[in-house]
Amino acid sequence: MLDDQRAEPAAAGPVRVPDATIRSAQRGDLIALHDLLEAITPYVRRLCWPIALQDAPDATQETLIVVLRKLGTLREPAALFGWVRVIAVREAVRVARQSSRTTPAELIELPAPDDPALTADISDVLDRLSPEHRAVLTLRDLEGLDEQAAGEMLGVPAGTVRSRLFRARESFRRAWRTEGGDR
């Protein structure tokens, strides 16, 4: 986990939420709630997108609703971003499972590696993975968590994280090579 979980990971830019703002939001102060949501929303979006894909806006909204409902249970303001990350990953997986996105999309021809449409093609390959596989890829490869921390967030043992990660990476490689012509 991050040493200071009030700061968003560097990829999204540092954001600080003062302890006083968090405590005021917990007491129902509307301005503090607004400031808190403004600070965490980009982070939640960044976590939900690779897991829930097209359903990321719904997953983001569901995450923010859970955060608001359970904000009073956050004991330590310094743990804000770690606490939000757990909620976001679980909600993104839940929303993705409920969605029709869990069925593989039709395969299309992928562009050359220097093609600007490559990002869309990566999204297409991710779209074919299960929400659980997208979640483990996000936590390990984007968030940089170890198996133990990822397992705690997903509610599974570290061994399950390792096996899901292996299968997710293999599935991604296989889909990418099949459609991309041996990249």
SULCORJO-V571684 format. One record per residue. RES is the residue in one letter. PHI is phi as a letter, one per 40 degrees, with the letter a starting at -180 (NA if undefined). NEAR is the number of other ideal C-beta (glycine too) atoms within 8 Angstrom. Layout:
RES,PHI,NEAR  RES,PHI,NEAR
//
This chain:
M,NA,6  L,c,8  D,c,4  D,b,6  Q,c,12  R,c,10  A,c,10  E,c,10  P,d,8  A,d,6  A,d,6  A,b,9  G,g,7  P,c,6  V,b,12  R,b,7  V,b,13  P,d,6  D,d,8  A,c,6  T,c,11  I,c,14  R,c,9  S,c,10  A,c,13  Q,c,9  R,c,7  G,g,6  D,c,8  L,c,6  I,c,7  A,c,12  L,c,11  H,c,8  D,c,11  L,c,13  L,c,10  E,c,7  A,c,10  I,c,15  T,d,10  P,c,10  Y,c,16  V,c,14  R,d,10  R,c,9  L,c,15  C,c,16  W,d,9  P,c,10  I,c,16  A,c,17  L,f,13  Q,c,7  D,c,11  A,d,13  P,d,6  D,c,10  A,c,17  T,c,13  Q,c,8  E,c,11  T,c,16  L,c,12  I,c,8  V,c,10  V,d,12  L,c,9  R,c,6  K,b,9  L,d,10  G,c,5  T,c,5  L,c,12  R,c,4  E,b,5  P,d,10  A,c,8  A,c,10  L,d,13  F,c,13  G,c,10  W,c,10  V,c,13  R,c,12  V,d,10  I,c,12  A,c,15  V,c,15  R,c,11  E,c,13  A,c,17  V,c,14  R,c,10  V,c,14  A,c,16  R,c,8  Q,c,5  S,c,11  S,c,4  R,c,11  T,c,8  T,c,5  P,d,5  A,c,7  E,c,4  L,c,7  I,b,6  E,c,4  L,c,11  P,c,8  A,c,4  P,d,6  D,c,4  D,c,8  P,c,4  A,c,7  L,d,11  T,d,7  A,c,7  D,c,13  I,c,8  S,d,9  D,c,11  V,c,13  L,c,12  D,d,11  R,c,10  L,c,12  S,c,6  P,d,14  E,c,9  H,c,12  R,c,16  A,c,13  V,c,14  L,c,16  T,c,13  L,c,15  R,c,14  D,c,7  L,c,9  E,c,10  G,g,5  L,c,9  D,c,6  E,c,11  Q,c,7  A,c,10  A,c,14  G,c,13  E,c,8  M,c,12  L,c,15  G,g,6  V,b,7  P,c,6  A,d,9  G,c,7  T,c,10  V,c,16  R,d,9  S,c,8  R,c,12  L,c,12  F,c,8  R,c,9  A,c,13  R,c,9  E,c,8  S,c,11  F,c,12  R,d,8  R,c,8  A,c,11  W,c,11  R,c,10  T,c,7  E,c,12  G,c,9  G,g,6  D,f,4  R,c,6
//
